[in-house]
Amino acid sequence: MEKKIAAYICTGCGIGEALDVEQLAGVVTKECKIPLCKNHPNLCSREGAALIKADIEGEGVNTVMIAACSSRVMTDVFSFPGCIVERVNLREQVAWSQKPGDEDTQMMAEDYIRMASAKINKMELPEPFMPEEEISKDILVVGGGISGLSAALETSRAGFKAILLEKENELGGFQKKVAKQVTFPYKDVTANNIQELIQAVKDDKNITVYTGAKVEKTVGGPGVFKVTVKTNGGTAEHRVGAVVLAAGWKPYDPNKLDPKLGFGRSPDVITNTMFEEMQQKCEIRRPSDGAEVKNVAFLQCAGQRDPKHLPYCSSVCCLTALKQACTIKEYNPEANVFMVYKEMRTPGQAEDFYRKAQQEGVIFIRCQDPEVKTDGAGITVEALDELLGETVVLENLDMVVLATGMVPVTAFGEDYAKMKARLEKQEGEAKTEEDLDVPLDVIRVSDLLNLDYRQGPELPALRYGFPDSNFICFPYETRRTGIYAAGCVRRSMGVAAAAEDGAGAAMKAIQCVELVSQGKAVHPRTGDLSFPEFFMQRCTQCKRCTEECPFGAINEDEKGNPIPHPTRCRRCGVCMGACPERIISFKNYSVGMIGDMIKSIEVPEEDEEKPRILVLACENDAYPALDMAGLRKMTYNPWVRVIPLRCLGSMNLIWVADALSKGIDGVLLLGCQHGENYQCHFIKGSELANIRLSKVKETLDRLVLESDRVRFETCSIIDYANLPKLLDEFAARLEEVGPNPYKGF
């Protein structure tokens, strides 16, 4: 479209007192050649917004530059449908963080105007991506346990159709093996209501149920998934918009436990899941001979919270053991029941049930390392009681129950990367170490979804096999857009939490199909209409985009050409940063746009002693932290010029070269913490940027520049108090290094 640009400068919130607004307006009209520029004392007010709308409607303005507060605030006020809008942060990152009326403060503001002008000259209005295929809003639920049943029912109640798959011949999952349960309000043992849920699902006309079934193949992306369901009688095809994975868990293999816990040495040493099966059959008797159970010991954390087995807590074992202990007391009030525990974990109202077990006469022994001994006389447990400070010996036990943990089904199967490497080695196509730059995801070939994704057939998982994405910011998310984890496949949990989890995942799935049907992105850039466009004429089939995309949004054809799936995309721009040929761009975000912003920064001559520092800041953590520093009126070096990036992973190395060759003295990359406890909204964008930066030495060597001129730092929003010091220290180091010799070229 032909652009008619207008700029609006707010003078409120201290901007007018800190800056010469008339001089700023001169930069807008004379340097940037923007014909229409207006000031207002309160642009975010009703009158201020009306001023902009009047020009849009009356003057035909379709491209708006708003020089006011941060782009992170007033987004609803400054949203003008059908218009390109670019925000200039004069409040938090200039007026509130620099000396008012100072020459350097004015120069900073003017540079930000120039940078915004350079960007909007290349920006285009994003258009929603609408697939050629008809979009489906049906939800596929994989797993017929508590979470899956809940997800299917809540999907139906919201007015959507659900397809429910269960691999077993009956619905119910593990919960169907449980005779009684302890759930909210945790006052007593209650009957298992799983049959009511199963019947409700069977009676619901919006839910199609398959039992004895599995997903044979999943092709496509959100809104346009094509799923092949394999059943005992053949196959069925379904088009679905999103997927809820509620495939459940398996008990940790007790045969792997430390032999001193006694499993396998006596049939009377059993696991908590084996106890549940006994209880369901109403046969709580000694397994070896069927005798009445009079003396029982429950050993908690059997292999859990143990780096050699399960490093995590399964969260429900304590409550389950309390239930089982009370059940024995109910069968035989005279029975001696001992609970050997590390710590009892009964959070919230579940503490009431802990008290009930104490009142029932269950004896609690706190011990970190109990030992089970089996001999001809029976079973003995030796436990060093931490409260008494002496070893307690429990003799003549009829049964010992080990609390083994919950392992998500996604943790089983061969590692896909290792399997692929093995097959490539057999075919003589193995990669060299030099090629393996990108940190590999852990994907187990668990035969759950069988995704037609270039990066692997199942969901990438975190350290313990749970397929979470960013578990802090985005619960239920996985690393595959439109596929949501629920229940014990997401984290270990009890009955009430599993039902709630299924409902939550269903709501996220519905949110996804609704956004996709409008051509919009899902979280974290919810509502974004832009999507990556590929100019294939220059593609060299290097495969960096397909390998580095954190969400598997890009497949490949047989020649190695990328095949983008826009509905899978989360608009992070990692592919854009990865591409050495710069063939990937968004209508409102591209390598060229950011490059022009960098080139528009005015670099003073060397004798003026005003260095310039380019800061490429992640918009999810680092940029908000800079805003927060401004909000607290914390000042920092005025040489800084900040450009927010969708994700630091979208950083293309050409920007560093552009900045240094222009004469900018230093480049600072501010990204999110990466590694095991990552905070990156796009999983590994910051990590990828750091890997790319390791190659910047070639650029510095070519330009004959010092390595100290480029620096990478991680930062979260809570680090705002440290940012001014970090910026000042970097500026001081650049002063020591000296001015960039390319100034003036």
Secondary structure, 3 states (H helix, E strand, C coil): CCCCEEEEEECCCCHHHHCCHHHHHHHHHHHCCCCEEEEECCCCCHHHHHHHHHHHHHCCCCEEEEEECCCCCCCCCCCCCCCEEEEEECHHHHHCCCCCCCHHHHHHHHHHHHHHHHHHHHCCCCCCCCCCCCCCCCEEEECCCHHHHHHHHHHHHCCCCEEEEECCCCCCHHHHHCCEECCCCCCCCEECCHHHHHHHHHHCCCEEEEECCEEEEEECCCCCEEEEEEECCEEEEEEECEEEECCCEEECCHHHCCHHHCECCECCEEEHHHHHHHHHCCCCECCCCCCECCEEEEECCCCECCCCCECCCCCCHHHHHHHHHHHHHHHCCCCEEEEEECCCCCCHHHHHHHHHHHHHCCEEEECCCCEEEEECCEEEEEEEECCCCEEEEEEEECEEEECCCEEEHHHCCCEHHHHHHHHHHHCCCCCCHHHCCCCCCECECCCCCCECCCCCCCCCECCCCCCCCCCCCCCCECCCCCEEECHHHCCCCCHHHHHHHHHHHHHHHHHHHHHHHCCCCCCCCCCCCCCCEECHHHCCCCCHHHHHCCCCCEEECCCCCEEECHHHCCCCCHHHHHCCCCCEEECCECHHHHHHHHHHCCCCCHHHCCCCEEEEEECCCHHHHHHHHHHCCCCCCCCEEEEEECCHHHCCHHHHHHHHHHCCCEEEEEECCCCCCCCCCCCCHHHHHHHHHCCCHHHHHHHCCCHHHEEEEECCHHHHHHHHHHHHHHHHHHHHHCCCCCCCC
